Amino acid sequence: MNSIEKALQRINLSLNHWGQGEQLSFEEFLQRTAESPQRMVRNIFQQFHDMIRSYLREGYDEYPDDPESIHFRSYDTTRLFVEDTDNPFFADRLFANRLVNLVDALKRGAQQNKIYIFEGPHGCGKSTFLNNLLMKFEKYANTEQGATWETVWRLDRRLLGTFSQQETNQFLDKLSQLLDEYELEQKEGAELKLPAAMPESHVEVPCPSHDHPLLMIPKEGRRLFLDELFAADPEARALLAEKEYDWVFRSAPCTICESLYQALLGKLRNPAQVFRMVQARPIAFNRRVGEGVSVFNPGDKPLKQISLSNEILQNRLNALLRDSNQVRYLYSRFARTNNGIYALMDVKGHNVERLIELHNIISEGVHKVEDIEENVSSLFLALMNPEDKENIKDFQSFSDRIEYIKIPYVLDINTEVEIYRKTFGGQIDEGFLPRVLHNFSRTIISSRMNIRSEAMLEWIGDADKYKIYCDPNLQLLKMEIYTGHIPKWLSEEDRKRLTAKRRRRIIAESETEGTRGFSGRDALKIFNDFHSAYAKEGKLITMANLHKYFRTHKELVEALPHGFLDSLVQMYDYTVLQEVKESLYYYNEEQIGREITNYLFAVNFEPGTTATCNYTGNRLEINEEFFEGSERKLLGPAADFAQRLRFRRAVQKEYTASALTQEIMAEGKTINETTLFRDLFERYVYHLKEKVLDPFLENENFRRAIKDFGGESFRTYDKKIRADVSFLINNLVRKYKYTPTGAREVCMYVIDNDIAKKFSDR
């Protein structure tokens, strides 16, 4: 028994958290409202907003100081849609921003008279999204921080005229019967039975419409009452003056609460005594029983019973108020989701009827129950496939009451990759060379995008100028914009031309994308097949594997935009070539700076002059040989004399007009801090890196040393090659997050595919 008691105590402790049993008097409720108005005074729309914001981590803006920002933020939706769910839903950046914009609009007060339909193609995860959203809402709404409050009438029998004669007679008859039984049982030695209790002193009448307790205050005096309540708190008064709190002053209570108030006021003649019978409790949201949250599937048949009541409670009210016509405890099923959520899973089957039934409710905010008008203020949500719009096309008057929110297939590269990780395990990254997994994601997403983008063409114009980095349709660039990233390879001019207006046009095009191409289920199937084919022990999946896989599956490559796959490979090749060059580059930057400084000093002299540089102290023989040596490093070895001479004169003009007179003399900068010096330094380094691989590509031992890196045979190579290869591999690991094996693989990819030669003329 001891172990059983302990187990029961443990259950008691585990359940001893904030629950739905708390019930406050009206005075206690007002006290809490005065202390925390934002938490105590909110309707379903504000509560829904607060729920979303409580689960979302603050959105991250990669360019916070950009004056052309459109606040297209990166929101982490993991806690909302992934954590503690049976089937996670992955919201990409585009959809997350749509959702945040929607709930922010709801909070601002733009919530009345609409149904919000989440529209998306088969396989986009609509049902998973809504189920997870409602589950998290129910969890949040049943906590202290997430609660909204409803009215419960606690009618005092004594105050309203004592117990009825019928109840008193029933009690006396029962007492007499028990006394007779007592005498008999005493003779037989039986245990005494206590008499039944007197009838309850109070009758509790819950508001079936979950009306907020403040709505019990007559509308005409509500503003004055709240001004007095918050007289000592100017911030609370200012808060209630905002648009989102209009409902507090505009809304009326349900007919049951209103008639109860009038009946009690007529009987007691004292509003204060009436409000002593008003209590407040948190709304207990429970989807399974349809309380606060109701979800209907297309196959759920409509209920035959239109109006609902409680006969026992109605009889008690009639007896208490002595008038069966004053308060009719009559309501519809819509009352149970008033100030809650009413959701339709797919607008087809019986849900078409339900949507049409909502027309008058959404338009007028009321629903007729027999001869009673019932207020309905719910958050109406629905899911819809694009083809199901046909089901409501004949109801044009309803179109302005519907707001569509797109849930397309994922268009964000990072989100698509996260889906693969969640489905197949986070360890899949270890089987790919860096960027290859994300390039698989880009390939899948390209099938979902429009081939032609007017917004991108208006911004970039000729796509051919970025053919090293991008495809002819600019989809690769558009994918970067969708992830919130602005590539560094854009020209300064195009970067400046990316205004807020252009950004909005580009993002707006996502509304028409993601409805075709590979679905989410298709993508997982394709990835599984690809990964199974190329994931081998001790081998990493390369870009060559990716290219080969899609090329050998005709039905897949035909779903991709023409030329996209080749452009993707080219972008990858150019990127990894630059990484290898950057990792192999180890020229003395101090020496480079000295050469540039000497050149800047020398351009002010004619060839054939000898002078000592004011900045370095070096004595310079200034002749054509000196100029040619520096200028070929700055312009490249192909520059002819005319090009070099024009460049020399332009540098001399910039040096005297800006670097020397403005930056050095006026602003006190050193020559190394001037804009001209930095530009020349970048030119010098760029051309050095362009040719950094050339000596090694001609050396077969270099290739073999890379292949043998990490093995015993690597020690057989001469010291110089071992130093160069170790420097290259270690830099790739340190700078670009390769593993040693991955660094070796990417170097072999660059060398064996002759990538340097591929871009030698660019």
N, C-alpha and C positions, 0 to 999 in steps of 0.2 A: 504493500500500500504506500510505503514511503516513496518508492521510486515513481509510482503513478502520480502521487501528489507533486513531486518535483517536476515531472514532465508537464503536468497541467499548469504549474506555476510558470514554467518556461514559456508555454504557449501564451499565458496571460501577459508576461513581460514583452514577448515579441509583438503582441497586438496592442501594447500600451503606448500607442503613438497618437498623434493628432488624428481624430476621426470625425465622423459626421454627427456625433451625439450631442455636441455643444449647442445649447439653445440660450439665447440672450433675451433679456427684457428689452423693450424698445429704448428705455433710458440707457441701459448698458451698451446697446448697439450704437446709439448716438455718441456716447462717450468714445468708443473705439473709432467711430467715423471722424470725430474731431481730431483724434490723435493721428490717424492714418487715412486721409480721404482717398488717396489714389488706390489703395488696396481694398477699401470697403465700398467705394462707390464706382462700380464698373458694370457694364453690361456684357453680353456674350462677345461682341466685336472687340471691345477693349481687352477682355479676358483672353481671347484667341490671339490677339497681337502680343500680349504679355507672355503667353505660353511660347510662341515662336521665338521671341527675343530671349527668353530665359534659357532655351535649349541651344540657340545659335551662339557661337563665339563671335566676338566683335569682328566685323568685316575688315579685311586688310586691303589698303590701297597702296599699290606699288609705287605710285607717283603722287604722293600727297601734296607736293609743292607745284604741281603742274597747273597753270592757270586754265588750261583747256580740259581739266578733269571732268568726267561725267559721273563720278562716284560709282563706277562699275567695280564693286568690291568682291574680294574673295571671301566667301562665307564658309566656315566649317560646319557642315550640317550633320556631322557624325553622331552627335548626341541626340539629334532629332530623328534621324532616319536609319541609323545603323546600330548603335549601341542598344543592347537588351531587346533586340527584335529577332523574330524567327526568320524573316526574309528581309535582308537589308535593301534599302532603296538608295541609289547614289544620285544625288542632285548635282548637275554640273553648274558651272558658274552662271551661265545664262538663266537657267531655271531658278536658281537660288535668288538671284537678283529680282526676277519676276515675283517670286513669292514674298520677298521682303517688301517690295513696292506695294503689293496687294495689301498686306497686313498693316503697313503704315497708313495706307489710304483708309482702311477700316477704322483705325484708331482716330484718325482726324475727323471722322464723322460721316465719311462718304459711303455709308453702309446700307442705307435703307433701300427697299424695293428692288432688290436684285437677287438673281441666283448665279452663283459662280461655278462655271462648268470648266473642268480641267479636260482639255481635248488633246488626244494623242493617238498615234497609230497602234496597232496590235504589237505587243512585245516591248512597249516602252516603259512598262512598270507602273501604270496608272493605279491599278488595284492595290499593289504593294504600297505605293505612296500614300493612298488614302487610309488604308488600314493602319499603317505605322503612325500617320499623323493623328488619327482619332485615338489610338492607343496612348500616345504621349499626351494628348489633350486630356483624356480621362484621368491619367496618372497625375498630371499637373493640377487639374481642377479639384481633385480630392485631397489636396494638401493645404496647409494653413496659408502659405504664400499665394497659392493659386485659386483660392476659394472665391466664389460669388455667393451672395446671400439672398434668401427668399423669406417670404412672410408666412408665419404660422399664427393663426388666431387662437388664443387660449381663453375661452369664454368662462367667466366666473358664474357658476349657477346661483350662488348665494346673492351676489350683487344683482343678478338679473331677476330675482324674485323667488329664492329658495327652491327646494326640490318640489317636483310636482306631487300632487296627492296620490296619484297612481303609484309612483316610485316608493313613497312612504308606506302605503298599504302593503305593497309587495314585500318590503323589508320586515314589517311587523308580522306578516303571515309566516315568513321564513323563520323569524326569531321564535315565534310560538311553537312551530313544528320542531325546532332544534331543542327547545326546553323539554318538550314531551319525550323526545328521544334520549335526552340526558338522564331523566328520571329512570327510564327503562335500563339504560346502560349502567347506571350506578348500582342497580340491583344485581346486574350480571357481572360487575367488575370491569366493565369496558372503559376505554380511555375517553376522556371528555373531548368533544368536537367543538371548536370555536365557532361562533356565529359568523355568517358572511358579513363583509364590510358594507358600510353605507354606500350608496351610489357615489360615483366619482364627483368631486367638488368642481371639476373643470371639464369642459369639452374642448378638445383640440381640433381645429379645422385648418388643415394645411391648404395653402393656395396651390391648386393643381397647375397653374400657369407660371409658378416660380417667380411671382412678382417681387421686385426689390422692395424692402421695407419702406424706403423713402417715398415710394409711390402711394403709400397709404395717407400721406399728408395731402389734403385737398390741393389741386393744381394751382388754384388762384392764390393760395397763401404759401406755396412751396418756396419760392425765391426769397421772400421775406424771412421765412423760417430759417433757411440755410445761411442767409446773411447774418442772422443773429447767432446761429450756431458757430460760425467761423469769424465772429466779430474780432476775436483776438489773434486771428491768423490771416494776415493779408495775402500770403502766398496761396493758401487754400481757397480764398475767395477769388483770386485771380485765376486759379486752376479751373474752378467751376464755371468761369466765364468763357472758357475756350469752347470751340465748336464741338469737340468730342463729347461734351457733357450736356448738349442740347436735350438729349433724351430724358434727363432728370426733370426738366421743366416742361417738356412737351408730352410725355407719355402719361396715359391714364391707367389705373389699375384694372384688373379683370372684373367682369360683371359680378362675380361671386364676392370678391373683396369689397367692391364698391357698394353692393347691396347690403353686405354685412355691416359696413361702416354706417350706412344710412339707418339701418334697422337699430343698431346699438345706440346711435346718437339720438334717435327718436325715443328710445326707451330710457336712456340715462340722462339725456339733456346736458351732457358734460363731455366735451372732446377729450379732456385729460383722462377721464375714466375709460373712455373708449381706447385710447392709446396704451393704457395699462394692460389691455387684453391683447395687444400686438406684441409678438415676439419674432425674433430673427434666428435663422439657423443656416448653416452652409448648405448649398444645393448638393445633393448626393448624385453625382453623374454615374450612370451605369448603362453602358451600351447593351448589355445582354438582356436587360429587362426593358429597354427603351426609355429609360428615365434620363432626360437631359441630352441624350444622344440616340438617335434612331437611324439605322441604316437599312435600306431596302434593296434587295437584289431583283433583277428583272423577272425572276420566276415566282417571287412572293405575291400571292394573291391578295387583292384588296380586302380589307375587313368589311363584313356586312354591317356591323354595328357602327353607326356614324357617331352617335352621342354616347357619352359615358357618364356614370353617376355612382353615388355610394348611398344605397337605400338606407342602411343603418344610420349613417351620419346625417342624412336628410331628415329622418324621423326624429333624431335627437335635436336637430336645429328647429324643426317645427314645434316640438314640445317646449323647447327653451324659449323661443320667441313668440309662441302662442299664435303664429300666423304662418300657414304653409306657403303663402304666396310672396313673402318678403324676400327670402333667400332661396334660390334654386341652385343646388349643388350639381350643376350640369356643365359638361365641358366635352371637347373632342380630343382625339389623339394628338392633334397639333399642340394642345396645351402642354403636353409632357415634354415637348422640345421648344416651348417658348423660352426665350433666353438661353437656348441651347443650340444643338446642331442637328439638322435634318439632312440626310445624305442619300443620294441615289447612286448605286453602283451600275453604271451603264444605262443610257437612255434608250431602252428597247424593252419589248415585252410589256409587262404591267407597269414598268417605270415610266413609259410614255404617258399613260393615264395619270400617273401621280404628278408628272411634270406639268401637264395641262391643268390639273386640279390646283396647282400652286399659282396659276395665273392671277386669279382674283386676290388671293392672299398676298402675293408679292406686290400687286398693283395698289391695293387699298390698305393692306396691313391688318385686315380683319377677316374673320371666317364665321359664317352663319351656322349656329348650332340650334336647330329648331327655330325659335323666334328670338334667340339671344345672339348678339354680336360679340364674338370672341377676338380679343387682340392677339395678334401673332407677330412677334419680332424675333425671328430665328436667323441663324446663319445657314443659308441653304447652299449645299454643295452637291455637285454631280460630276460623274465621269462620262466621257463620250468619245466614241470612235468617230473619225471624220465622216464616214459614210452614214452614220446615224443621224446626221443633221436633216436628212430626208424625212425623218419621223416628225419633225416639228416645223417643216417648211411652210405649212398651211396656216401657221399662227404668226403672221407678220406683226401683229400688235404686241406679241410677246418678245420680239427680237430686241427691243430697246431695254428690256428687263434682264437680259442675259449678258454676262461678261465672261468672255472666253479667256482662259489662261492656258497657254500651250505647254504640253509635256512631250516634246519630241524625243527622238533618239538622241543619245548623248553627242554633243558637238564639241566638248571640251576634252582635249588630249589627256590631261592629267586625270580627269574623272574616269575616262575609258580605261586607262591603265590601272586605276585603283580597283575597278570592277574585276579585272583579270587577277589582280593580287588577292582580292577577297575570295574569289571563286576557286582559284588554283593554289593559293598559298603565297605568302609574302616572299618565299624563297625563290620564286621564279626569276627574280631580278638577277640572281647569282648565275643563271644559265645564259644570260645575254651580254653581249658587249654593250657598253653604254650607248644610249640613244636608239638602239635597234628595237627595243620593246616599245618605246614611244613612237618610233616610225611605223611599227605595226598598227598602233592606234591611229596614226595619221592616215594610213591606207584605208582602214575601215571607215573612218569619219568622212573621207573624201567622197565615198559613195552616197553619203547622206546630204551632201551640200549641193546647192545650185551651181551649175557649171559657169554661168555668166553672172557677174556681180556688178550692177551699175554703180553702186557706191564705191567699190574698190577701183573701178576704171576711172571714175570721175576724180578720185584722189591721186592715183598713181599714173594714170595715162598709159604710157607704153610699158607693158610688163617685161619687155625684152631686156630692159636695162638691169633687171635683177635676175637674169636667167641662171646665174650661178647658184643663187639662194632659193629660187622660187619657180613654180610651175607657170605655164602660160596663162592660166585662169586666175592666178593669184590666190589660190585656195590655201596654200601653205602659209602665206602671210595672214590671211583672214583667220586661220586657226589660231595663230599667235595672238591676234587681237581678241579673239573669243576667250582666250585664257588670261587676258589682262596684261599680256607682255608685248612691249614695243621693241622689235629687233634692233640691235645696234648697227646692223648692216644697212639700214635705211639711210639715205642721204640726208644731210642737214636740212635741205630744202623740203623734202617730203616729210621729214619729222615736224617741221614748223607748219606744214600744210595740214597736219592731222589735228584739225580744230574740233571743238566739242560737237559742233553740228555734224561734221563728217563722222565722228565716232558714233554718234547716235544713229546715223543712217546705216552704218555698218552693222551695229548691234541689232537694229530693227529688222534687218534682213534675215536674222535667225528665226523670226516668226514664220517665215515661209520655208524653212529648211528642217531637216530631220524627220520628214514624214515618208521618206522612201529610202532605198539602199538597204544595207545590212541592218537587220533589227538587232536588239540586244541579245536575243537568243541565237540568232545567226552568228553574231560575232564570237560568242562563247564557243560555239561548235567549230568555227573556223580556227580559232586560236588553239583549241584542244588538238585539232588535227595537225596544225603547223608545229606545235610544241612537241607532240609525240613523234613527229617525223624527224626533227632536227636536234632535240635535246639528247645529247650523248655524254656519257661519263668522261670527264676530262676535256671536253670540247665546248666552246661557247658558240651560241647562235649568232651568226654574223649577218651583215646587210646582204651579202651575196646569197645567203640561205633565204632571206625574206624575198628577194627579187626572184629567185628561182621558183619558190613555192607558188607565188601568184602567177608567174608566167606559165607554169605547167598546169594550172587549173583554169581552163578557158572560161568557164562560167563565172569565175571570180574576177578575172582581169577585165571581162566585158562589162562588169558592174562599176568599174572605176572610170573616172574621166580620162579621155585620151591623152597620153603623154604624162600623166601624173606620176606613175611609178618611176619612169626614167628621170623625171625632175627630182623626185625624192632621193633617188640614188645619187644624183649629181650633188644635191645639197649636202648629203651625208659625206660624200667623198671630199668635197671642198672643206667641210668643217673638220674632219679628222686629219686632213693634210695640214691644216693650220695648227692643229693641236700638236702634231708630231714636230712640225717646224719650230713652234714655240718651245717645245720641250727640249729640243736639241740645241737651241740658240743659247750661247753663253759668252757672247762677246763682252768685252770690258766697256761698260756704259760710261765710265769716267773718261776713258780714252775717246769714245764717240763724242762726248760733250766738248772735249778739248778741241777735236778736229772741227766741229761746227763753229765754235767760238773763233777759232783762227780764220775760218772761211768768212764769217761775218765781218771780221776786221779787214780782211784782205780785199773784199769787193769794193772797198773805197779807194783802192789804188790801181794804177795802170799796170799791166804786165811789164816785167823787167825791173821792178822795184824791190828793194830789200828794206824791211821794216820790222820793228819789234812789237808784238801784239800787246796792247795795253791791258788786256784781261788775263792772258796766260803767261806773259813774259817770254814766250817763244820768239826767236828770231826767224822770220819767214823770208824765203826766196819766192817772191810773188811773180809767177810766170804762168804761161798757158799749161804747162805740165802740172803745176800745183792746182790750178783751177779744174783741169780735166779729172784729176784723181778724186777730188771732192765731189764734183758734180755728177760723175758716173755713179757714185754711191748714193747720191740724192735723187737722181732721175732714172737710174738703171743703166746698164751697159749699152743699150741700144740707142741712147740719145746722141744725136749728131751735134756738130759745132753750132749750128744756127739755134737749135733748141737750148743748148747750154748757155749761149750768149744772151738769149731772151730771158732765160731764168735768172742769170747773174744780174742783169739790169733790174729785173723786178725785185730781187732780194735787196739790192743796194738802195732802191727807192723806198721800200718798206722799212729798211733799217734806219735811214735818215729821217723819214717823215713821221714814223711812229715809235719804233723800238727805242731809238736813242733820245729823241727830243721829248716824247711824252712819257714813256714808261720808265726809262732810266733816269733822265734829268728831272722831270716834273714829279713823277711818282716815287722815285727812289728805289726802283727795283734793280736787282742785279741782272746781268744780261741773260743768265740761265732762267730767269723768271718771266722773260718777255714772251709774248704770243708767237713772235717770229721764231725764236729759238725752239719752242716746243713743237711748232709745225715742222721745222727742219729735222728735229730729232726723230719725230715719228716717221718722216720720209726715209731717213737714213736706216732706221731699224727695220722698216718694212722691206726695203730692198735687200738688206742683209739676210732677213729671214726667208725671202723668196728663193734665195740661192743656197740656203744653209744645207739642204739635203744633197745638192749636186755632187760634192766630193764623195759622199758615202754611197750613193746609188751606183757609182762606177766601181765600187769595191765589193767584190763577191764575198770577201771575208766578213764584211759588216753584216750582210744578210744572214750568213750562217751563224754569226755570233749572237744575233737577236734570237734566232731559232733555238740556239743552245743555252740561252740565258737561264740561269737557275740550276743547270745541270753540271755534272762533273767535267764534261768536255769544254765548258766555257773557260775553264782555267788555262786551256792550251793556247788561247789567243794572246796576241801581244798586248802589252800594257795599255797602249793608246786606244786600241779598239775596245778593250774591256772597260776603260774609263768612259769612252763615248757612249757605249751601249748602256752601261749602268746609269749614267747621267740622264739619258733619254728615258729609260724605263722608270726610274725614280721620279722624274718630273711628271710623267703621265699619271703616275699613282698619286702624287701629291697635289697637282694642280687640277686634274680632271677626274679624280675619283675612280680610276681604273684599278682593278686588281693587278698584281704582277703578271698573271696569266693573260688577263685582258689587254694589258699594255703590249705584251709580246704579240698577241694575236692581231691587234690593230696595226702594229708596225709591219707585220708580214702582209696584211691586207693592202696597205699603202704601197709597199714595195712590189708585191707580186702582181698587182693590178695596174702598176705603172701610173699611179694617181698623179704624181708630180708632173709627168709629161702631159697628162690630160689637161692640166691647167697652166702649162708653161707659157702660153701666149696670152694669158689674161691677167 
